[in-house]
C-alpha cells in the first residue's frame, strides 16, 4: 500500500491541503485500533472554499461535450483498475471488510465510472406534441450546478462513485465529504482520480465532522443539490436543512426476507446467510429480519446455524477470513444492544450472540442466529447493521405480509417461493423499492434502480444507471413559435 496521509486530506481546486487551523485527527483501523494515518478535521470555512472552487469550475465543465465527459470517466476507471490492489488494501485496513470483498468493491467502482461514460451519450430529451400547430416543444437535460455529496463508511469507495460518476457525467461539479472513519480511502480514491487529469475544482474533497462540514455543504447557497447515503435520522435532518434543493437520498433498510413453505431451503439458506454476514451485515440491503413460515421454521433455523458456523471471523487481511470487524464503536454498541433486547424478549441465540474470544479490538462480533424473535424487538423494528440473522416465526402468508408491512423502512426485501403467482403477489404487496425473488436481499447491479418506497424512511429518488444520471440533471423545456 503506497497511500500515506498525514493530515492533508482536503482536495480543493486541484490541490491537497490540510485545515488552516491545523486541526487533525488520527485515523484508526478497526482491525486492531492502530493509527494508520491522519486526516484534516475541517471547518465550515474550508467547506465554503471547496464550494466556491466548484462554482468556478462548473460552468466550463457544463459546456463540455458528453463525449469529453465520458472520456474523463473512462480515464478514471482505468486509473482505478491500475491501482486496484492498493485501494483494496487501504479499504480493508480502514473499513474492516475482508480483502476479497474490498477488491470486489473497487472493481465495481471502476465499473461505475465506465457505466456513466456509456449512459451519458444516450441522455436524450424528447419532442412533445402540442395542440397549437405553430409550436414546437422539446426537452433536454442540463447540469444542476454544484452537487454536495455526503457518503457513509460501509462501502466507502463504491457508494461515492454512485454519485460522483453520474454527477460528473451530467456536467456538475462536486463537493464531497466522506464519513470520518473512512476518510483516508476517500482521499486515496481522489488521488487516483487526480491521476486521470481531473480538471481543477471539478471534484473537491473535505474531511471532517458531519454536523460541521456536511451541514455547511447542505445549507450553503453555493450548492444546488444534495446526494446522501446514510441513516434515516441524518437524512431527515438533511431534508430539513437543505429544503428547496434537489435531493437524492438512499437511507436505511431492514429487509425483510420471507421464507415460504415451498421454498428451496438450501438456496434460501445460502442467500440469506450472504445477506446477513457479507460485510459483517453492514449493508443497507442486508437480511436484517427473516420471516419464516412455521411449516419450515425449525428446518431453516438449523440450516442457518450451520451457515453461521462456517463464517470465519478474524483479521480481514488474512487468507481464509470471511468476516472482519464492525467498523466503529457506535455500530458495535447498537448491534450488541439489539441482540440483548431480542434475548430479553424471549429470543434464543442458536449461534453467536457476542464478541468472539481473542480478537485484537472490541469491534468484532460473532455471526449470530436468533430464534424466536418477537415482532416488537428492536432488531425487528430498527436497522441493526450487524452480522445477525433474527428469525421471526409467522403462521401463514398473511401474517408474513402483516409483519413485513409493519416497519418504517422500505428499501429491499426478498421472498423465497417456487410458485410464480405467490411471488408476484408478494412483489405487489411488500412495501419495498426492490423485491428480490429467490435471491439474497443484497442482490443489485449498478444499472438497476435502487431506493425506498414513498412514505417510508428509506430515501428519496433512485440511484443506479440512468436513474442517477437523470436525477442529477435539471430537465429543461424549450418552446418555439413558427412564423
N, C-alpha and C positions, 0 to 999 in steps of 0.2 A: 504494500500500500504506500503510495507516494504523496497522498494529500496530507498536508500539515497546516494547521490553523492555530495561530497564537493570538487571536483577538480581532484580526482584520477580516471579519466575515460579512461586512456590508459591501455590496457591489452597487455603486451609484454612478450613473453617467459614464459607464465603461471603466471605472476604476475601483480597486479594492481599498477599503479604508475601515478604520475602527470607529468607535464612538468618540467624538471630540472631547468629552469629559473624561475619557479614559476608562470608563467602567467596562469590565469584562467579567464573565462568569465561566467557571470550569464546565466542560462537557465530560460526563462520566459514562462509562459503559455499564449497561445493566447486567452484563455478564459477571463482572466481579467488582464493580464500583470504582475501577481505576480511572484516573483522569486521562482522557485521550486527546485533549485539545482545549482551546479556549475560544469563546465566542464574544462578539461585541454585544453589550447589553444596552440597546439603543433607546434614544429619547424620541418624543413626538417631533421634535425639530428635525431630527435626522430623517424620520419618515416623511416629513414635509419636503425635505430636499430631494428625496427619491421621487416623490410625486411630481415635483417641479421638473426634474430631469425627464421623466416620462412624458410630460406635457410638451416639452420642447421637441422630443424625438418623434412623437406620434404623427404629426401632420405629414412629414416626408414619407414615413413608412406607410401610412394610409394611402398615399398616391402610388406606391409601388404596384406593379402588376401582380396578379395572382401567381404567375409563373415565377417571378422573382421571390415571392414569399415562399413558395413551395421549394425552390432551390435551397433557400436557407434552412428550411426544416429538414431537408434530406442531408445537408451537410452536418446538421446537429445529430441526426440519427446515426450517421457514420461515425461521428466523434464519440458518441455514447458507446457504440459497439466496440470501438477501438480501445476504450478504457473500461470495458465491461467488468473485468476481473477486479480492478482497483475499486470501482464504485461498489460492487457487490461486497467486497471485503470490508469497506468502511460502513456500508449499510448494516451488515451483520454485527459489527463491533458496536455501533451506536444504537441500533434499534433492538437487536437481540434475536432476530429470526435466524434459522439455520441457513448456512451458506447456499444450499441448493435453492431455497425459496428466494433468497436475495438475488441470486443470479437470474432466476426466472423473472423477478420484478424488473430488474434493469433491462432485460431483453424486451419486456412488454413496453417499457418506457420508450425504447428505440422504435418499436412498432407504432407507438402513439404519434411520434413525430412524422413517421412515414405516412400513416393514415391521414393525418391532417393535410399533408402535402398532396395526397391523392384527391381528397374530397374537395379541397378549396377550389380546384379547377372546375368543379361542377356546381358551384354556388350560384345557381341560376334563379333569376326572378321570373315574373310572369307578365304576360299581357292580359288585360282584363276587358271583356266585352262591356260596352256601355249602351245605355238607352239612347243617348244623344249621338247621332251619327256623325257629328262634326268632331267628336272627341276620340282621342287615343290615350289609353292609360297603361302604364307599366309600373312594375315594382322591381326594386333591386336592393341588394344588401350593402350596407355601409358599416365601417367600424364604429363601435360605441365611443371610443376615445381611449381613456386610461382605465384599465381594469385593475382593481385591487384584488389580490388573491391571498387567501388565508388557508393553510393546509395543516393536516394532522400528522401524527408521528407513526401511525401503524403501517402505512405504505408511503414512506417519505420521498420516494423517487417517482413512482408511477402516478400517485394521485395528483401531485403538482402538474405532471405532464398532461393530465386530463383537462387542465385549464390553460397551461402555457402554450401547448401546441395549437389548439384551435384559436386561442386568443391572438397569438402572433399571426396565424394564417388569415384571420379575419381583418387584420390591419390595425389591431390595438397595440398600445404599449402597456407593459405590465409592471406593477409594483407588488412584490411577493414577500410575505412574511411566513416562515415555517414555524412549526411547533418547536419550542426551545430544546426539547430533548432529542431532536434530530436536526439541529441547525447545521452541524458540520457536513452531513451528507448533502444537505441542500446547497451549501456553499460549493461542495465538490461538483454537483450537477451544473451549477452556474459556471464553474471553472471550465468544464468540458464544453458547455455551450459557447463560452467566450472563444474557445479554440476554433470554432466554426465561423469566425468573422461576424459575430453578433454586432449589429450597429450600436454605438454608444447610446445609452438611455432607453433602448427598446425594452430591456429587461433589467429591473432593479430589485435587489435583494436587501432586506433589512431584518436583522435578527434582534430579538428582544421579547419583552413580555406582551402577551396579547392585549391586556387592558390598556397598555400604552401604545405600542406600535400598531397592533391590529386595530384598535379603536380609532387611531388617527387616520389610518387608511380608509376606514369606513366613513368617518364623518367629514373628512377634508373635502371641500368643494372641488378640489382638483381631480378627484376620482369620479368617473361617470358610472361605474358599475362594480359590483362585488361578486366574487366567486368564493364560496366557502364550503369545505367539507369538515365536519366535526360533530360535536354534540348538539342535541336538540336545544338544550338550555342556552348555549352560546349562540346558536342560530337565531333564537328568539331575540336575544339582545342585539345582534347584528341587524335583524329585520327592523327593529325599532330605531336603532341609531342611524341606520342608512336609509330610512324611509324616503321614498321618492326616487331612489337609484335602482337601476335594473339589478336584480339579484338572482343568482343561480346557486342553489344550495342543496347539497346532499348531506342529510343528517343521519340520525341514529336508526337502528333497526333492532328487531327482536323476534325474527322468524315469523311464523312458526314452521316447523317441519311436521307433517301429518302422515302417520303410518297407518294405512287402512288394512283390513283383514286379508285382502287378496294380494298384498304387496309381495314382491320378491324380497324376502327378509335379508338375504345375503347382500344383494345390491343395495338395499336401503341402509344396511349397517355400514357398509364401506362409505357410501356417500355422506351419511350423517356424521360418521366419525371424522371424515375430512372436514365437514362443515364446523365441527366442534373444536378440532385440535390444530388445524393449519394456522400458522402464525400465532400459536397459543390462544386461539379463539379471538384474537384482536382484529376482527373484521366486521364491518357494519352489516354484512350479509350472513354472518355466522349462524349456525343452527343453535340458537340460544334457548329455545324451548321446543321440546319434542313431544307432540301429542300422539299417543299410541293407543290404538283400538284395544279394548280389553281382551279380545279374542287372541291377539298375538303379543300382548304386553310382556308376559314373562319370557317368551322365546326371544323377543327383540332385546329385552334388558340383558339377558345372558350374553347375547352376541355383542352388545355394546361394551360389556365388561371385558370381554376378550379383546376387543379392538383397543380399548384404553390401555390394557396391559401391554400391548405391542408398541406403544409410543415410547420412544427413548428420550428421556429428559436429560439435558446436560449442556455443556459448553457448545454453543451453536457452530463454533468453528471446527469442532471435532467430527471426523468421519463417523457416520452412523447415527449421530444425533438427529432426531426428527422434531424435537421441540425445545426451544430455548427458554429464557426467562421472559416474564412480562416486562414491559418497557419502563414503567415508572411506579413509584410508591403509591400514587393515588389509585391507579387501576388495580394494583395488587391488594390494596386495602378494600376496594369495592368488591372484588371477587371473593375475598375471604368473608366479608360481611354478608354477601348474598348466599353463600354456601351455608354459613352458620344460621342465617334466618330460615332457610329451607329446612334444615335439620331440626331446628327448634319447633317448626310447624309440623313435624312428623315425617319428613323425608329420611331416607337411609342412604348413606354413602356406600354403594356397592363396590366402588373402586375410588381410591384417592381421597380427596377432601381437604388436603392441607399442603404444607410445604414439604418437599422431599428432603431426606437427610443428606448432609454432606455437600450442600451447594455453596458456591463462593459468594453469593449475595442473597438477600432475603426477598428477591423478586421472582424466584422460581415457584411454580405451583403445579401440583400433580394433575395429570389428566384425570378428570373426575366424572363419575357416573352417579347421579342421584335418582333413586327410585322413590315413588310415592310423593312426588312434588304436588302440592295443592295449588289451585289457581291463584290464591291470594298471596302466594310467596313473592317476595321482591324479585326473585330470579325469573319468575314468570311475567312480572309486570314491567320490569325495567331492563335496560340494556346492561348486561353483565360485562361483556368484553373480556372473557377469560375462557380457559380450556375446560368447560363444564358442559355435560350433557344432562339437562334436567328433564326427566321423563314424567309426563303427566298422563295418567290413565283416563281415557274417555270411553263412554259406554257405546256410542254409536256415531254415525256421521254427523248428525245434528248437534250433538254435544261438541264434537270436534270443531264445527263451524262456530258454535257459540263461544267457545274458549278462544278460538282464533281471532274472532272479531272484537273481543273484549280486551283491547290493548290500544294504547295511544300511538304505537308505531305502525308503519305500513310500507316497509321497504321491499323485502324479498321473502318469499315463502317457498316451501317445497311440498309436494304431495306424492305419495307412493301408492300406486294402484295399477292393476293390469286392465282395468275397464275404461275404455275411451269415453263413454258417456259420463262416468263418475269424474274422470279427470277434467272434462270441460265444465262440469257443474262446480267443481272446486275452483277452477280458473276464474269463473264468473263470480263466485261468491266470496272468495278470500280477499280482503281489502288490502292488497299489497301491490306495489307497482310492477313487480315481476312475480310470477308463479312458475317455478320450475317443476316439471312433471318427471318423476323418476330420475332425479339427479340431485346433487348437493345444492343447498341454498346458495353456496358460493359460486355456482356456475354463472359466468358472464364473459362476454367478449367485448373488445374495445369499441366496436361499432354499434352495439346494441343499446337502446335507450335504457337508462338506469336512473331511478328516482322514486320518490314516495307518492302515496295517494293523497288526494285532497282531503283536508280535514284531519290528517294525521300529523305526527311530529317528525316526519322523515324527510322533509325538504320541499323545495320548490323548483320545478323545472326538471329537465332531463340532461344528464351528461352522457357522452358516448357518441362517437362518429359525427354524423351531420347534425345531430340534435344539439351537441355542444356548439358546433360551428354557427348554427343559426341563432342559438341563444345569445352568443357573444357578438351579434350584429344588431344594428338597427335596420328594420325593414322600411325602406323609403319608397314613396309613391310619387310618380310624376304624371301630370296630365297635360295633354297637348290639344290645342284647338286648331283645326284645319281651316284654311281660308276657303 
